[in-house]
Amino acid sequence: MEQSPADRNILYVAHENNQLKRCDNLYGLQPEWTDISSHLPSNGWLSDLEAHPTNPDIVYMTKNNKVYKSTDRGVSWTDISGSLPDIYISSIVYYTRGPEALYIGTDAGIYYKDASMDDWILYSNGFPVAGRVTELEIYYDSVDMNEDRIRAATYGRGLWESELYYNTPTADFTADKTVLPVGCPVNFTDLSRGIPHHWDWYFEGGNPSYSDDQNPSGIVYDTEGTYTVKLVVTNPLGSDSLVRTDYLTVSSTLLPEPGFTASQKVFCDDEGMVQFTDTSANCPTAYDWAFDPNTVTFHGGTGPNSANPLVKFHGYGSYTVTETVYNVNGSNTLTRANYIAIGGLPLPFQEDFETADLSSQSWTISNPDNKITWAVTTTGGTTPGDKSAYIDLFDYIVPPGQRDGLISPAFDLTGFDQVFLNFQHAYAQRYPQISDSLIVYISGDCGSTWTRIFQGGENGTGNFATAPLMTTKFIPQTADDWCGAGWGSPCNTLDISQWAGIRGVKIKFESYSYLGNNIYIDNVNVTSPVGINPVSANKEGILIFPNPSKGTVELYFKEVEGPVTLRVYDLTGRVMFGKEILARKGLDLNIDLSNLEKGLYFIEVKGQAMRTISKLIRE
């Protein structure tokens, strides 16, 4: 077992059968465990774990003859073994007074490496030649770090101890801020190499002006100006100093920079509890929160002047959030319109994945096997930007039939009679006789139940693939690699009007793996035509053909007479074509829409006493 010193809620438990599980809420009322065994490297048995002392996301592992590092709590691992000999590694420890200072115990002694080194060194001077290390521990002396010791237990060779590694020191440091308002505390971090044993800090204009801590914190500058910082580091092999002239700028005019995050932004029900976290810069000292509409209540002992209020929203709709922050120099305000959505996001909804962070946009992932799943990657061929959602099925070495879901935030479809979902996809087969699949589901009850509305899989005719068969990893680079442009499949527009008028509607894109290639999606749109409730098409006897059309469209007026306005709209409600005409019975009108991109459009014909809207597919 290994508990994170940086976050005591995180606990790792390894089992003899090469299983590894992680708990992120150890002290919660109902601790939950995540099985991360499938992410482990395949070589040998896990022998030891060591969590980073200050970063809760980092953990180290020894496994057979290798050393690994994870920066995402065990979801992925990087081999940091370097040129270590091919011997069993039993133990790993982190020395907190050094820069990522790691010791490992092996069947052939002790090895050491820190952030200043390119590779491991043997650290076994005086240790028995045949000493087989079974465990390592570090003793920290509370008075003098020169008395710190590393201790090694062996199999049949007794218990040994040694001074810890150090080398000629080289001074270096950083500060958590270098431009700051008057009175704002500054925290310094030692980055020196060589493992100093003593630190002398000198803070020109600071209070205090001197410190011998390794990482001084809370240094305050009460007067405007620029200030120099000096660090002297020492150990038994020598000393070194670093002076950063005019390193800090203290301002009497620097205002706070407001910023905040929310624990959840989209809710299906008519109420939602949100934990706001302030991320403001430049030393804010006071806060003022406002919500529009103001049908909110504060909880957990917080209020509108708390830094991190816990807020409950009451009633359907979109809420605008405003945070005003103050420091000694003044105030600043940040307003995020429609930031919280109760009952679902309003239409139109457009997702281009350019933020590269699915969770920040309220997307969630279903990953039953805790292996490869949906993520955001860099691609070409779509606009705007260069990001798309994808799943790497090329490297997904699992039995066929694994399913992973990319689930949208909830939508509020009340007030609409017709709603459409359209998206771009890209895919290339890997083998001629088999295909992966993309399945689309919709839920009208916030994801409790799902209805399948689309399934795409390549049958060899270009019905789903957007590029020819490819035995290497498929990565779209140009517009021709995507649906509706070059080789293969058109894009898909799905009529989801059956769920119009409902709150808490969600969409799920599900991949079905079959030893194939990557699937990509981009530019997901959920819209209602022209932002109004369209009436039934063709009730006035207007025929539109051909439909789908390759550019030229013919409108035949069977009954309509008099002046009418003809407009063509895209899915976002933009007018793409408009014309005033005098209709009469039997009028046959041709319009050229060849300049429109491929996709779904709506043709509106509106007269003094009539109006009709029809769908048009541009191939």
Buried (B, 14 or more C-beta within 10 A) or exposed (E): EBBBBBBEBBBBBBEEEEBBBBBBEBEEEEEEEBEBBEBBBEEBEBBBBBBBBEEBBBBBBBBBBBBBBBBEBBBEBEEBBEEBEEBBBBBBBBBBBBBBBBBBBBBBBBBBBBEBBEEBEBBBEEBBEEBBBBBBBBEEEEEEBEEBBBBBBBEEBEEBEBEBBBBEBBBBBEBEBBEBBBBBBBEBBBBBBBBBBBBBBBBBBBEEEEBEEBBBEEBBBEEBBBBBBBBBBBBEEEBBEBEBEEBBBBBEEBBBBBBBEBEEBBBBEBBBBBBBEBEBBBBBEEBBBBBBEEBBEBBEEBEBEBBBBBBBBEEBBBBBBBBBBBBBBEBBEBEBEBBBBBBBBBBBBEBBBBEBEBEEBBBBBBBEBBBBBBBBBEBEBBEEBBBBBBBBBBEBEEEEEBBBBBBBBBBBBBEBBBBBBBBBBBBBBBEEEEBBBBBBBBBBEBBEEBEEBBEBBBEEEBEBBBBEBBEEEBBBEEBEBBBBBBEBBBBBBBEBBEBBBBBBBBBBBBBBBBBBBBBBBBBBBBBBBBEBBBBEBEEBEBEBEEBBBEEEBBBEBEEBBEEBEBBBBBBEBEEBBEEEBEBEEEBEBEBEBEEBEBBBBBBBBEBEEBBBBBBBBBE
